[in-house]
Amino acid sequence: MKLSELAVQAVICFEGLFEYFDEELTPKNSRLVRTLHSQSTGPHAAMVENIRSVLNALLGHLINTKLKTYDFDHTFREKVHELTVSVGALSAKTFGEGRNPELLNIFKSGMLAFTTELGHAYVNKYSGMKFQDELLKKKDSDPSPNHLTTEGRNCAKVCLTILERVNEDLAYLKGKCDTTNGPWKHNKICETDGNKTNKLGRFFMNRGFTIPLNDGVKQDGQLRCSVNMKGGHICKKLLEKEIGGAKQIDHLKACNATKENEIKFNVLDILTCLRSHLHQYFRVGHISSFAAKKSPCSIYEMLTWCCGLQYNSAYSKMQQHCKTLHQALEKEEKDNEKMKDVNAYLKTILCKFQRNGLPYLSSNSRNILTNILGTGDEHTVYASDFSNNHLNLSYPSSGEACLDTLLDILRRVYPVCRFLQSQCSSLSSDFGWAGCQYGKQVKHANWQCDKHIADKESDCVPMSPLMSYFTDSLPGHLPHQLSSIGCRATCNTCPSGKPGMPCLTPLGFRGFSGSTRLGKELCNVLTKMLDDADLRSLFCLKPKTPGSLPEHFGFALSLVSG
């Protein structure tokens, strides 16, 4: 049964109930007055009549399918809120003079339960929102087409930021829920599966959805926990549901990303097309900044550099350089048979890199940036700009120099990520940062409070050493001043007469746009970066002698650990 049909039946059911309530709760000597004046005269009759009116408006909204795109929209949310307020106004201990003075207590509890269930419906947060300004504007003195306004440009960047994330998430969901060999194909949408964590449910929870606790409890979430909505069903919906009118769009048939499918297009096909053009946009950004001279001299800039690497021409040159190194090793083996065993591992690394590149470097770098800074807003940098070289960073013109720069960046980024992972996985009782806040509204401080004034309420802000660390203001971790990186890295702070001192790369995080989060939430994205075997293996291409005390400790630890 469709929702609109169910709403019609609900109207019929509720009308009968309201008529019954009216007879039971209105005093007998007042019924004649109500008949004559078409109004209720009982002490709570006006409240009940208001609930009746609001409920009919809500159900009428669900019945009328012509004037709205979605059943659960901002109008639905507003009417549910209005109904909840109306029902909540019934606050007396007993009601009416009829045969059952407790009837409205029962009615109130039932209606509150009804509105609670309606509140579980998922409503798009942006439903009903309107743009604050025009998106396009025509300039009188310019014969060219309309120009993007500031509001229009920001909205476009929001769309591009969302597109990349949605495409990755749905592609990942499709693989995990694949009806043939997907590990989540039999999972329902709930938090737990017996005594184990339900990974499908966790996937949706991490993306902001409310889901039921487990299969045995009532449906108390925004998503369905049902035998008819397992992982395999989700995969089928992604693949089999055709987007109406899509096959009439000529571009989809001509687009290189989707032209093989000319019969029907599902949501993943549409996203694949859009994503291919998004990557073209990223490449154009790198072409326009080909003459940039700025070196990435902070962790923020280095992660941004890594985000855009695959869209820069230096990436293919670096792969070609690895191919040249691979050929040199093969030539060496022809001259000396004993080198085959020595070169076997290096050849595997080079062969894999020249064929597949670094598939997770860009996404892992972007995820770290968005988890720390947020996805952006009108006052900061949108995540869609992380990959298009909006910072005008310099990329080497040769493959060999690009590899050197990448390795130097990784040697600076990895220790910071490892330190953050260690601190953010430790509790405050162990001097860790797992419970430390960071984000747009979090203040940082350089030292602990001294004394509070006894007769005055303190206005101290919560201490967050993690936030101080991100903004390069944590005592004991004040950074050095870098001016260049790569083969000829230059630091203006490292003492030339005291070799062995580690160079502390600035983190450089500014312009936070994300909501307040805890340090422990960073651990997952940091682990993915640190556990990328393709990335770690690159260090074998150009090994480096330990040059600082931390590097000596790291070398000894690796040697002992095997």
C-alpha positions in Angstrom: 0.0 0.0 0.0 1.3 3.5 -0.9 1.8 6.0 1.8 -0.9 8.3 0.3 -3.4 5.4 0.4 -2.4 4.6 4.0 -2.9 8.3 5.0 -6.5 8.1 3.6 -7.2 5.1 5.8 -5.7 6.9 8.7 -8.0 9.9 8.2 -11.1 7.6 8.3 -9.8 5.9 11.4 -9.0 9.1 13.3 -12.3 10.8 12.4 -14.2 7.9 14.0 -12.0 8.2 17.1 -12.5 12.0 17.4 -16.3 11.6 17.1 -16.2 9.1 19.9 -13.9 11.3 22.1 -16.4 14.2 21.5 -19.3 12.2 22.8 -17.4 10.9 25.8 -15.7 14.1 26.9 -18.2 16.8 26.2 -20.8 17.4 29.1 -24.3 16.4 28.1 -25.7 19.9 28.8 -23.1 21.4 26.4 -23.8 19.1 23.4 -26.9 21.1 22.3 -24.8 24.3 22.4 -22.2 22.7 20.2 -24.8 21.6 17.7 -26.3 25.1 17.5 -23.0 27.0 17.3 -20.9 24.3 15.6 -18.3 24.6 18.4 -17.2 22.5 21.3 -17.8 24.0 24.8 -16.0 21.4 27.0 -12.9 22.7 28.9 -10.5 20.8 26.7 -12.7 20.5 23.5 -10.8 23.4 21.8 -7.5 21.7 22.3 -8.8 18.4 20.9 -10.4 20.3 17.9 -7.0 21.9 17.3 -5.3 18.6 17.3 -7.9 17.2 14.9 -7.3 20.2 12.6 -3.5 19.9 12.7 -3.6 16.1 12.2 -5.9 16.4 9.2 -3.5 19.0 7.7 -0.6 16.6 8.2 -2.4 13.6 6.7 -3.7 15.8 3.9 -0.1 16.7 3.0 0.7 13.0 2.8 -2.3 12.3 0.6 -1.6 15.1 -1.9 1.3 13.8 -4.0 1.0 16.4 -6.8 2.4 19.5 -5.2 5.6 18.0 -3.7 8.7 16.0 -4.7 9.1 14.0 -1.6 6.6 12.7 1.0 8.9 13.6 3.9 10.0 17.2 3.3 10.3 20.3 5.4 6.5 20.9 5.3 6.0 17.4 6.7 8.5 18.1 9.4 6.8 21.4 10.3 3.4 19.8 10.6 4.7 17.0 12.7 6.2 19.6 15.1 3.0 21.5 15.2 1.1 18.3 16.0 3.6 17.4 18.8 3.1 20.9 20.3 -0.7 20.6 20.1 -0.7 17.3 21.8 1.8 18.4 24.5 -0.6 21.2 25.4 -3.0 18.6 27.0 -1.5 18.7 30.5 -4.4 18.3 33.0 -4.5 15.3 35.3 -8.1 14.3 34.4 -10.3 15.5 31.5 -14.0 15.9 30.9 -17.2 15.0 32.7 -18.0 11.9 30.7 -18.1 8.3 31.7 -14.3 8.0 31.2 -12.5 11.1 32.6 -9.1 9.4 31.9 -9.8 9.0 28.2 -7.8 12.0 27.1 -4.8 10.8 29.1 -4.9 7.7 27.0 -5.4 9.8 23.9 -2.5 12.0 24.7 0.0 9.2 25.3 -1.2 7.5 22.1 -0.8 10.6 20.0 2.7 11.3 21.5 3.7 7.8 20.5 2.3 8.5 17.0 4.3 11.7 16.6 7.4 10.0 17.9 7.1 7.4 15.1 6.5 10.1 12.5 9.6 11.8 13.8 11.8 8.9 12.7 11.1 9.7 9.1 14.3 10.9 7.3 13.9 14.5 6.1 16.7 16.1 4.0 18.3 18.8 6.2 18.2 21.2 3.2 14.6 20.6 2.3 12.8 23.9 1.9 15.9 26.1 2.2 16.3 28.9 -0.3 19.4 30.6 -1.6 20.3 33.8 0.1 21.2 35.5 -3.1 21.1 35.1 -6.9 23.3 32.4 -8.3 23.8 34.0 -11.7 23.9 37.6 -12.6 24.1 39.4 -15.9 26.7 42.2 -16.2 25.4 45.1 -18.3 28.8 46.0 -19.8 29.7 42.4 -20.6 28.3 40.7 -23.7 29.2 37.2 -22.4 26.7 34.9 -20.7 25.7 35.2 -17.0 28.4 35.2 -14.4 28.5 33.2 -11.2 27.8 35.3 -8.1 29.7 34.7 -4.9 26.7 32.7 -3.6 26.6 30.8 -6.9 30.2 29.9 -6.7 29.9 28.7 -3.1 26.9 26.6 -3.9 28.8 25.0 -6.9 31.7 24.2 -4.6 29.3 22.6 -2.1 27.8 20.5 -4.8 31.3 19.4 -6.0 32.3 18.6 -2.5 29.2 16.4 -1.9 29.6 14.7 -5.3 33.1 13.3 -4.6 32.0 11.9 -1.2 28.7 10.5 -2.3 30.3 8.8 -5.3 33.0 7.1 -3.1 30.5 6.0 -0.4 28.0 4.5 -2.8 30.7 2.7 -4.8 32.0 1.3 -1.5 28.5 0.3 -0.4 27.9 -1.4 -3.7 31.1 -3.5 -3.4 30.3 -4.5 0.2 26.7 -5.4 -0.5 27.3 -7.2 -3.8 24.8 -10.0 -4.2 27.5 -12.4 -5.3 30.3 -12.1 -2.8 29.7 -9.0 -0.8 30.4 -9.5 2.9 27.4 -7.3 3.9 24.8 -8.8 1.5 22.9 -10.6 4.3 23.2 -7.8 6.9 20.2 -5.8 8.1 20.3 -2.1 8.9 20.9 -2.0 12.6 23.7 -1.3 15.1 24.4 -4.8 16.2 24.2 -8.3 14.8 23.9 -10.6 17.8 27.0 -9.9 19.9 28.9 -8.3 17.0 29.0 -4.9 15.5 27.0 -4.7 12.3 29.3 -3.1 9.7 26.4 -2.2 7.4 24.6 -0.4 10.2 27.9 1.3 11.3 28.4 2.5 7.7 25.1 4.4 7.9 25.6 5.6 11.4 28.9 7.1 10.5 27.1 9.1 7.8 24.6 10.7 10.1 21.6 8.3 9.9 19.7 7.1 12.9 19.2 3.3 12.9 17.6 0.7 15.2 19.8 -0.8 17.9 19.3 -4.4 16.8 16.9 -6.7 14.9 14.9 -7.5 18.0 13.8 -4.0 18.9 11.0 -1.9 17.4 11.7 0.2 14.4 13.1 3.4 16.0 15.4 4.7 13.3 15.2 6.6 10.1 16.2 3.5 8.0 14.4 0.2 7.8 15.6 -2.8 9.7 13.8 -5.6 7.8 14.4 -8.9 6.0 13.3 -7.0 2.9 16.1 -4.4 3.2 19.3 -6.3 3.6 22.6 -5.4 2.0 21.8 -7.4 -1.1 18.5 -5.4 -1.6 20.4 -2.2 -1.3 22.9 -3.3 -4.0 20.0 -4.2 -6.3 18.4 -0.8 -5.8 21.7 0.9 -6.7 22.1 -1.2 -9.9 18.6 -2.0 -11.1 16.6 1.2 -10.4 16.6 3.2 -13.6 16.7 7.0 -13.4 13.7 8.3 -15.1 14.4 10.3 -18.3 18.1 9.6 -18.2 18.3 7.8 -21.5 16.9 10.8 -23.2 20.0 12.8 -22.2 22.3 12.6 -25.2 25.4 13.5 -23.2 25.1 10.3 -21.1 25.3 8.2 -24.3 28.3 10.2 -25.6 30.2 10.6 -22.3 33.3 8.4 -22.1 32.4 7.3 -18.6 29.0 5.9 -19.5 28.7 5.5 -23.3 29.0 1.7 -23.0 25.6 1.6 -21.3 23.0 3.0 -23.8 20.0 1.1 -22.5 19.3 2.4 -19.0 21.2 4.4 -16.5 21.2 3.9 -12.7 22.3 6.3 -10.0 25.9 5.0 -10.1 26.1 5.7 -13.9 25.0 9.3 -13.3 27.6 9.7 -10.6 30.3 8.1 -12.7 29.6 10.6 -15.4 29.7 13.6 -13.1 32.8 12.3 -11.3 34.7 12.0 -14.6 34.0 15.7 -15.3 34.9 16.6 -11.7 38.3 15.1 -12.3 38.6 17.0 -15.5 38.0 20.2 -13.5 40.7 19.2 -11.1 43.2 18.7 -14.0 42.3 22.1 -15.4 43.2 23.7 -12.1 46.6 22.1 -12.3 47.1 23.3 -15.9 46.3 26.9 -14.9 48.9 26.8 -12.1 51.7 25.1 -14.0 54.1 28.0 -13.3 53.5 28.0 -9.5 56.7 28.3 -7.4 55.4 27.8 -3.9 56.7 24.8 -2.0 54.3 23.0 0.4 55.9 23.9 3.8 53.3 22.7 6.3 51.4 19.4 6.9 48.2 21.1 5.6 49.9 22.1 2.4 51.6 18.7 2.0 48.4 16.8 2.4 46.8 19.2 -0.1 49.7 18.6 -2.5 49.1 14.8 -2.1 45.4 15.3 -2.8 46.2 16.9 -6.2 49.2 14.8 -7.3 47.2 12.4 -9.4 45.7 15.3 -11.4 49.0 16.9 -12.2 51.2 15.9 -15.2 54.0 15.2 -12.8 52.1 12.0 -11.7 52.5 10.3 -15.0 56.1 11.4 -15.3 56.8 9.9 -11.9 55.2 6.6 -13.1 57.4 6.8 -16.2 60.5 7.3 -14.1 59.6 4.2 -12.1 59.3 2.3 -15.4 62.8 3.5 -16.3 64.1 2.3 -13.0 62.5 -1.1 -13.5 64.1 -1.4 -16.9 67.5 -0.5 -15.4 67.1 -3.3 -12.8 66.3 -5.8 -15.6 69.4 -4.7 -17.5 71.5 -5.1 -14.4 70.2 -8.6 -13.9 71.2 -9.6 -17.5 74.7 -8.5 -16.7 74.7 -10.2 -13.2 72.4 -13.2 -12.5 73.0 -12.9 -8.8 71.1 -9.6 -8.7 67.8 -11.2 -9.5 67.1 -12.1 -5.9 68.3 -8.7 -4.7 66.1 -6.8 -7.1 63.0 -8.9 -6.8 61.3 -6.8 -4.2 62.2 -3.5 -5.8 61.0 -4.7 -9.1 57.6 -5.7 -7.6 57.2 -2.2 -6.1 58.2 -0.4 -9.3 56.0 -2.6 -11.5 53.0 -2.1 -9.3 53.5 1.6 -9.1 53.9 2.2 -12.8 50.8 0.1 -13.5 48.4 1.2 -10.7 50.0 4.4 -9.3 49.0 5.3 -5.7 45.2 4.7 -5.7 44.5 5.7 -2.1 46.9 8.6 -1.6 44.5 11.3 -2.8 41.4 10.0 -1.0 43.3 9.3 2.3 44.9 12.7 2.3 41.5 14.4 1.6 39.8 12.4 4.4 42.4 13.5 6.9 42.0 17.1 5.8 38.2 17.0 6.0 38.2 15.2 9.3 40.4 17.9 10.8 39.2 21.0 9.0 35.7 20.0 7.9 34.3 20.1 4.4 34.4 23.9 4.2 32.0 26.9 4.2 31.8 30.4 2.8 34.5 31.6 5.1 37.0 28.8 4.6 38.2 26.4 1.9 35.7 23.9 0.4 36.9 20.3 0.2 36.4 20.4 -3.6 39.4 22.8 -3.7 41.8 20.4 -2.1 42.5 18.6 -5.4 42.6 21.5 -7.9 45.7 23.1 -6.6 43.9 26.2 -5.3 47.0 27.0 -3.2 49.2 27.3 -6.3 51.7 24.7 -5.0 54.7 23.7 -7.1 55.0 20.3 -8.6 58.4 19.2 -10.1 58.7 19.0 -13.8 60.6 15.7 -13.9 59.5 12.3 -12.6 62.7 11.8 -10.5 62.3 15.2 -8.8 58.6 14.5 -8.2 59.4 11.1 -6.5 62.0 12.9 -4.3 59.5 15.5 -3.3 56.9 12.9 -2.5 59.2 10.9 -0.4 60.3 14.0 1.5 56.7 14.9 2.1 55.9 11.4 3.4 58.9 11.5 5.7 57.4 14.6 7.2 53.7 13.7 7.2 54.1 10.1 8.6 55.7 11.0 11.9 53.0 13.6 12.5 50.2 11.1 11.6 51.8 8.5 13.8 52.1 10.9 16.8 48.5 12.0 16.3 47.3 8.4 16.1 49.2 7.5 19.3 47.9 10.6 21.2 44.3 10.3 19.9 44.0 6.7 20.9 45.1 7.3 24.5 42.9 8.6 27.3 43.6 11.8 29.3 44.6 9.6 32.2 47.6 8.6 30.1 48.1 12.2 28.9 46.4 11.3 25.6 44.0 13.4 23.4 41.2 10.9 22.8 38.7 13.1 24.6 40.2 16.4 23.4 37.8 18.6 21.4 38.7 20.2 18.1 36.7 22.1 15.5 35.2 25.4 14.5 34.0 26.5 17.9 36.8 25.0 20.0 39.3 27.5 21.6 42.9 26.6 22.1 45.2 27.7 24.9 48.9 27.8 25.3 48.9 26.9 29.0 46.7 25.7 31.8 44.7 28.1 33.9 46.4 29.3 37.1 43.8 30.3 39.7 40.1 31.0 39.5 38.7 34.0 41.3 36.7 32.7 44.3 34.0 35.2 44.3 33.5 35.4 40.6 32.2 32.9 38.1 35.1 31.7 35.9 35.0 32.5 32.2 37.8 30.1 31.3 37.3 28.1 28.1 38.0 24.3 28.0 41.6 23.5 27.4 42.3 21.6 24.1 46.0 20.7 23.6 44.9 18.9 20.4 43.5 22.2 19.0 46.7 24.0 20.0 48.8 21.3 18.2 46.8 21.8 15.0 47.3 25.5 15.1 51.0 25.3 15.9 50.7 26.9 19.4 51.3 23.9 21.7 54.4 24.4 24.0 57.0 21.8 23.3 55.8 21.4 19.7 56.4 24.9 18.3 57.3 24.3 14.6 60.3 25.2 12.5 60.2 27.6 9.5 60.5 25.7 6.2 61.2 27.5 2.9 61.5 24.5 0.5 61.3 20.7 0.5 62.6 17.8 -1.6 66.2 17.0 -2.4 67.3 20.4 -1.2 65.0 21.0 1.7 65.7 24.3 3.5 64.8 25.0 7.2 65.5 28.4 8.6 65.2 27.1 12.2 67.3 23.9 12.3 70.8 24.8 13.8 73.5 24.1 11.2 76.1 23.4 13.9 74.0 20.7 15.7 73.1 17.9 13.3 70.7 15.3 14.6 68.0 17.6 15.7 64.6 16.6 14.2 63.0 19.2 12.0 59.5 20.0 13.3 57.3 20.7 10.3 54.5 23.2 10.9 51.0 21.7 10.8 49.5 24.9 9.5 45.8 24.2 10.0 43.6 27.3 9.9 40.0 28.0 9.0 38.1 25.2 10.7 34.6 24.7 9.4 33.6 21.3 10.9 31.5 20.7 14.0 33.1 20.0 17.4 34.6 16.5 17.4 36.8 14.4 19.6 40.4 13.3 19.0 39.5 9.6 19.0 37.5 10.2 15.8 40.7 10.9 13.9 42.2 7.4 14.6 40.4 5.6 11.7 41.5 8.0 8.9 45.0 8.2 10.3 45.3 4.4 10.4 44.2 4.1 6.7 46.9 6.5 5.7 49.6 4.8 7.8 48.6 1.3 6.7 48.7 2.0 2.9 51.2 -0.6 1.9 51.7 0.9 -1.6 52.7 4.2 0.0 55.0 2.7 2.6 56.8 0.6 0.0 58.0 3.7 -1.8 60.6 4.3 1.0 62.5 1.3 -0.3 63.2 3.0 -3.6 65.4 5.6 -1.9 66.4 4.5 1.6 67.8 7.2 3.9 70.4 6.9 6.6 68.9 7.8 10.1 69.9 11.4 10.7 68.1 12.4 13.9 67.5 10.9 17.3 63.9 9.9 16.5 65.0 8.2 13.3 67.7 6.3 15.1 65.1 5.0 17.6 62.8 4.2 14.7 65.5 2.3 12.9 66.4 0.3 16.1 62.8 -0.5 16.8 62.2 -1.7 13.2 65.3 -3.8 13.4 64.3 -5.5 16.6 60.7 -5.9 15.6 61.8 -7.7 12.4 
